[in-house]
Structure formats: structure tokens, C-alpha cells
Amino acid sequence: MPDGRPTDALDRQHIDSIRSLPECGEACFSSAVAAFCKQTPQLIALIRHAIAERDEPAFFRATHMLKGSAASIGLPHLARTADSLGKSQLRPDNSSDRELMAALKSMEEEAAIAIELLAEELAQPRRIHG
């Protein structure tokens, strides 16, 4: 991870399988990337708000949605990070806030890297695995 990027940040085989869909191929991938880039900052904001408000259902829902969208677009590391955060508990006495906010900040940075990687991936011609 010399450039700060996890080695498994992108699942290129998964991405190539999306890009190879006979129904829509590259258009599906481009659309999925656009939706992910729009939705991810909103989900992170929802997670931050849920922590502040001690809203466990909203916290779980937002982390689960981020996990699912990351996994479906080929971002396994981010999906695992969101899953791990979603398994955390919001303690009523706020004692978990510092830890949760640090984990959220780390996840937010990872999401920004993922968005950069997806943009780079969109600029690349589709690879054929054989």
C-alpha cells in the first residue's frame, strides 16, 4: 500500500464483469459510478448525524447501504470497512463517539480514494480477462 491505497481497493474482475454486461456494459458501469459518487458523501453525512443523535437504526441503515453500494460496484475493502463500522454500537453515554468518529473519518478518506480510483477506472479501456 505504498500510495495509501489498499491493494484490494478495486475488484477489477467484478468491475470488468459489470462493464461486460450485454444489456448495457460500459453505460451500466458509468451510471453506477455516478450514483456511487453522489450517494457516498450523503451516506457518510447520515452516518455522522446518526452518531451524533444516537440513532442506531439510521446508523445501521446508512452503513449497510454504503457497504452494499461499495460491494456492488467492486470496492471490497470499502465494503468491509463500512460493514465493520456498522457492527459498532452507539453507547448511550457517548463513550464510543471518539472511536466511531475516528473510524468514520478513516472510512471517509477511504471513500475519497475509492472515488478517485473509480474515476481512473472509467478513463481506462475495458480489460478482457481470458
SULFEN-V754497 format. One record per pair of residues at least 24 apart in sequence whose C-alpha atoms are under 6 Angstrom apart, sorted by the first residue. I is the first residue (numbers start at 1). J is the second residue. D is the distance in whole Angstrom. If there is no record, write none. Layout:
i->I j->J d->D
i->I j->J d->D
This chain:
i->9 j->75 d->6
i->9 j->77 d->5
i->10 j->74 d->6
i->10 j->75 d->5
i->11 j->74 d->5
i->14 j->74 d->6
i->15 j->74 d->6
i->60 j->86 d->5
